[in-house]
């Protein structure tokens, strides 16, 4: 069975899953605060997050979950 999700839901799904994995494995190395007060992922955390996004997308595709667009 194939499941096609609207793109915005598909992106939210894999992004949230990747972030959850990242937070589970790297809880102390995730964020940095910019001079202006913005909080963002560290460079290393961002690289790992992108790898996890790719991994999650691959798993979703294997089980038949894809973006409709």
C-alpha positions in Angstrom: 0.0 0.0 0.0 1.2 3.5 -0.9 0.4 6.5 1.2 0.8 10.0 -0.3 0.8 12.8 2.1 0.5 16.5 1.3 4.0 17.9 1.0 3.7 20.2 4.0 2.7 17.2 6.2 5.3 15.0 4.7 8.1 17.5 5.4 6.8 18.1 8.9 6.7 14.4 9.6 10.3 13.7 8.5 11.6 16.9 10.1 10.0 16.1 13.4 11.3 12.5 13.3 14.8 13.6 12.5 14.8 16.2 15.3 13.5 13.7 17.8 16.4 11.3 16.9 18.9 14.1 17.1 17.6 15.3 20.5 17.7 11.7 21.8 21.3 11.1 20.8 22.9 14.6 21.2 21.0 16.4 23.9 23.9 18.5 25.1 25.4 19.5 21.8 22.4 20.9 19.9 22.1 24.6 20.3 24.1 27.8 20.1 23.0 31.3 20.9 23.8 34.0 18.4 24.9 37.5 19.5 21.4 38.8 18.6 19.8 36.2 20.9 18.6 33.7 18.3 19.0 30.1 19.2 19.8 27.6 16.5 21.4 24.2 16.0 25.2 24.1 16.2 27.0 23.5 12.9 27.6 19.9 13.9 24.0 19.4 15.0 22.8 20.8 11.7 24.9 18.4 9.7 23.7 15.4 11.7 20.1 16.7 11.5 20.4 16.7 7.7 21.7 13.1 7.7 18.8 12.1 9.9 16.3 13.8 7.6 17.8 11.7 4.7 17.6 8.5 6.7 14.0 9.1 7.8 13.0 9.9 4.2 14.6 6.7 3.1 12.7 4.7 5.7 9.4 6.4 4.9 9.9 5.6 1.2 10.6 1.9 2.0 7.3 1.6 3.8 5.4 3.4 1.1 5.0 6.9 2.5 5.7 9.6 0.1 5.0 13.3 -0.6 2.0 13.8 -2.9 3.9 16.6 -4.8 
